[in-house]
């Protein structure tokens, strides 16, 4: 089923473009999986903190805070946001002004889509570049977090990779618009509550 969607979506693309589109779809799907795993890890960290709090009420020896909980929660939330945004762009889950697009003709709709994608690509490219520079600075200066003494280049690198993947999905979206293939993949969308 998934390969049928990929081949149908990239049917209008040439050989090299079709391979690029299939690869970007796999990257978007993996990005979504990674975001989900980070969200599960965040949930486990929160549940562990709640569990320690409950145990602390039973016996003071068992209780106490998990010292890295707030710091690692922030790292995981950043990863969920960045990697989830890359997957969400391909799935068509980002907020758009659909009412405006519904009232325009095909040519103006394409122009608005291309213009908004170029702006998004520039913003995401700048974000990825900035986060990459943060990573290099943290690496070169051997920066450590104050709470857990985690080398800061590690979470910075994860965020930089997520921003790069989002910029990549923006670039591929622009390619899809130019060659006239669908920009959204319904197979990547989460089901609604009513389904």
Backbone torsions as a table, in degrees:
resi	resn	phi	psi	omega
1	UNK	NA	-49.5	-178.1
2	UNK	-61.7	-44.0	-179.6
3	UNK	-67.1	-30.1	177.2
4	UNK	-66.5	-39.4	177.7
5	UNK	-64.9	-44.4	-179.8
6	UNK	-61.7	-45.7	-177.4
7	UNK	-69.8	-34.9	178.6
8	UNK	-67.1	-43.3	-178.7
9	UNK	-66.4	-34.7	-176.4
10	UNK	-100.0	13.5	-178.7
11	UNK	-63.1	-32.1	179.9
12	UNK	-80.6	-4.7	-178.0
13	UNK	-96.2	152.4	176.0
14	UNK	-71.6	177.2	-175.7
15	UNK	-55.1	-53.1	-179.6
16	UNK	-66.7	-41.4	179.5
17	UNK	-67.1	-38.2	179.7
18	UNK	-63.7	-41.3	178.3
19	UNK	-64.4	-40.9	177.9
20	UNK	-63.5	-42.2	-179.9
21	UNK	-66.2	-40.1	177.2
22	UNK	-64.4	-42.2	178.9
23	UNK	-63.6	-42.0	-180.0
24	UNK	-67.2	-32.5	175.9
25	UNK	-65.7	-40.5	177.5
26	UNK	-65.2	-41.3	178.5
27	UNK	-62.9	-42.3	178.9
28	UNK	-62.7	-42.1	179.4
29	UNK	-65.5	-43.7	178.1
30	UNK	-65.0	-35.7	177.2
31	UNK	-62.5	-42.0	176.8
32	UNK	-64.8	-38.8	177.6
33	UNK	-64.1	-44.4	179.6
34	UNK	-63.3	-41.3	177.8
35	UNK	-61.6	-39.6	178.7
36	UNK	-65.5	-42.6	178.0
37	UNK	-63.0	-40.3	177.0
38	UNK	-64.3	-38.3	178.0
39	UNK	-65.7	-39.2	176.7
40	UNK	-65.0	-41.6	177.5
41	UNK	-63.0	-39.4	176.9
42	UNK	-62.4	-43.5	177.9
43	UNK	-61.3	-44.5	179.3
44	UNK	-62.7	-38.9	178.4
45	UNK	-64.1	-41.7	177.8
46	UNK	-65.5	-45.1	179.4
47	UNK	-63.2	-36.8	177.1
48	UNK	-64.2	-40.4	177.3
49	UNK	-63.9	-42.2	178.0
50	UNK	-65.2	-41.9	178.6
51	UNK	-61.3	-43.2	177.9
52	UNK	-63.2	-37.1	178.9
53	UNK	-65.3	-43.3	178.6
54	UNK	-65.1	-43.8	178.6
55	UNK	-63.2	-32.8	177.8
56	UNK	-64.9	-26.9	176.9
57	UNK	-74.3	-28.2	177.9
58	UNK	-79.4	-40.9	179.7
59	UNK	-152.0	126.8	-179.1
60	UNK	-59.9	-25.1	179.6
61	UNK	-68.7	-27.1	-176.1
62	UNK	-90.9	-15.9	-173.6
63	UNK	-88.4	-166.3	179.0
64	UNK	112.7	165.2	179.5
65	UNK	-79.9	151.9	168.2
66	UNK	-85.9	113.6	-167.8
67	UNK	-62.0	-29.2	-177.7
68	UNK	-94.0	1.2	-170.9
69	UNK	-58.4	-50.7	-176.9
70	UNK	-65.8	-43.6	-177.6
71	UNK	-63.8	-50.5	-178.2
72	UNK	-70.6	-28.1	174.2
73	UNK	-62.5	-40.4	178.2
74	UNK	-65.6	-42.3	178.3
75	UNK	-61.8	-46.1	-178.7
76	UNK	-66.1	-38.9	179.5
77	UNK	-65.2	-39.6	175.9
78	UNK	-61.6	-41.8	178.9
79	UNK	-65.7	-41.2	177.8
80	UNK	-59.9	-44.6	-178.5
81	UNK	-63.8	-50.5	-174.1
82	UNK	-68.3	-48.7	-177.8
83	UNK	-72.3	-35.2	176.6
84	UNK	-66.7	-33.3	178.5
85	UNK	-66.5	-38.2	178.5
86	UNK	-64.7	-44.3	178.3
87	UNK	-69.0	-39.1	-179.0
88	UNK	-64.8	-32.9	178.8
89	UNK	-64.1	-43.8	179.5
90	UNK	-68.6	-32.9	-180.0
91	UNK	-77.7	-13.2	-178.2
92	UNK	79.6	28.9	-176.4
93	UNK	-92.0	-5.5	-179.1
94	UNK	-75.8	152.4	-178.7
95	UNK	-69.0	130.0	176.5
96	UNK	-135.9	158.1	179.1
97	UNK	-88.3	77.6	-176.0
98	UNK	-64.6	-30.9	-179.7
99	UNK	-63.9	-35.6	177.0
100	UNK	-69.1	-44.6	-178.9
101	UNK	-66.3	-30.7	-179.7
102	UNK	-70.0	-22.4	-176.5
103	UNK	-97.4	0.4	180.0
104	UNK	-106.4	159.1	176.2
105	UNK	-76.0	172.0	-177.1
106	UNK	-59.5	-40.2	-178.0
107	UNK	-67.3	-44.7	179.4
108	UNK	-68.9	-36.9	176.6
109	UNK	-60.2	-46.1	178.7
110	UNK	-62.0	-42.6	179.1
111	UNK	-61.4	-45.6	179.0
112	UNK	-64.1	-40.6	178.2
113	UNK	-63.6	-44.8	179.9
114	UNK	-65.0	-45.1	-179.2
115	UNK	-61.7	-45.9	-179.8
116	UNK	-67.9	-33.4	178.1
117	UNK	-70.2	-39.3	176.9
118	UNK	-63.3	-43.6	177.5
119	UNK	-62.0	-45.1	177.8
120	UNK	-61.1	-40.1	178.3
121	UNK	-63.5	-42.1	178.9
122	UNK	-64.4	-44.4	179.6
123	UNK	-65.1	-46.8	-179.0
124	UNK	-67.6	-36.5	176.3
125	UNK	-63.4	-42.6	177.2
126	UNK	-64.4	-40.7	178.5
127	UNK	-62.3	-45.9	179.5
128	UNK	-62.7	-42.9	179.2
129	UNK	-62.6	-44.0	-179.9
130	UNK	-64.8	-44.5	179.8
131	UNK	-67.4	-34.0	174.9
132	UNK	-63.1	-41.8	177.6
133	UNK	-65.5	-37.7	174.6
134	UNK	-59.9	-42.3	179.8
135	UNK	-62.1	-45.8	179.2
136	UNK	-62.9	-41.6	179.6
137	UNK	-63.7	-43.6	179.2
138	UNK	-64.7	-37.8	178.2
139	UNK	-66.5	-49.8	-176.8
140	UNK	-65.7	-33.2	-178.0
141	UNK	-96.1	3.6	-178.7
142	UNK	50.5	45.7	-178.3
143	UNK	-72.8	137.4	177.6
144	UNK	-121.5	149.2	175.0
145	UNK	-70.6	151.6	-176.8
146	UNK	-75.5	-27.6	-176.6
147	UNK	-82.3	-55.4	-172.9
148	UNK	-109.1	-2.0	-176.5
149	UNK	61.3	29.4	175.0
150	UNK	-72.0	133.5	173.9
151	UNK	-60.9	122.2	-172.8
152	UNK	-68.5	-16.9	178.8
153	UNK	-66.2	-24.7	-178.0
154	UNK	-67.8	-57.7	178.1
155	UNK	-66.3	-32.0	176.8
156	UNK	-62.6	-40.3	-179.8
157	UNK	-66.2	-37.5	178.1
158	UNK	-63.5	-45.3	178.4
159	UNK	-64.9	-39.3	178.6
160	UNK	-63.5	-41.1	177.5
161	UNK	-63.6	-43.2	177.8
162	UNK	-61.2	-41.2	178.1
163	UNK	-66.9	-38.4	177.0
164	UNK	-62.6	-42.8	179.5
165	UNK	-65.2	-35.6	176.0
166	UNK	-66.1	-43.0	176.9
167	UNK	-63.4	-39.2	177.4
168	UNK	-61.9	-43.2	178.7
169	UNK	-65.4	-33.9	174.8
170	UNK	-64.3	-44.0	179.9
171	UNK	-63.7	-42.0	179.2
172	UNK	-68.1	-35.8	175.9
173	UNK	-61.0	-42.5	177.4
174	UNK	-61.1	-43.6	176.9
175	UNK	-60.2	-43.8	178.9
176	UNK	-60.5	-41.1	178.5
177	UNK	-63.9	-42.5	-176.7
178	UNK	-67.1	-40.7	-177.5
179	UNK	-90.6	-3.5	171.9
180	UNK	81.2	32.1	174.6
181	UNK	-108.4	158.3	-176.8
182	UNK	-57.6	140.4	-178.4
183	UNK	-91.6	-15.9	-176.8
184	UNK	-115.4	146.7	179.1
185	UNK	-118.1	107.6	-177.8
186	UNK	-63.2	-23.8	179.5
187	UNK	-67.4	-22.3	179.8
188	UNK	-89.8	-9.3	-177.8
189	UNK	-74.5	144.3	174.1
190	UNK	-76.6	146.9	178.6
191	UNK	-69.9	150.1	178.3
192	UNK	-80.3	169.2	-179.3
193	UNK	-63.3	-31.6	-176.0
194	UNK	-79.3	-11.4	-178.5
195	UNK	-78.0	NA	NA
